[in-house]
Amino acid sequence: MRALSFKRYRFPAEVIQHAVWLYFRFTLSFRDIEELLAQRGIEVSW
């Protein structure tokens, strides 16, 4: 299985993977994830 490539995305792979994990693990909305990441100092928009 090939490793995932995030080279054309705006954010580092760790940030993307963490946001996806939050979305599926806790069934949060995109806005909830945006707020959680903002509390950690990561400004994203869906």
HULINTA-V80927 format. One record per run of one state. SS is the DSSP state (h for helix, s for strand, l for the rest). FROM is the first residue (numbers start at 0). TO is the last residue. If there is no record, write none. Layout:
<<SS | FROM | TO> <SS | FROM | TO>>
//
This chain:
<<l | 0 | 11> <h | 12 | 24> <l | 25 | 28> <h | 29 | 38> <l | 39 | 45>>
//
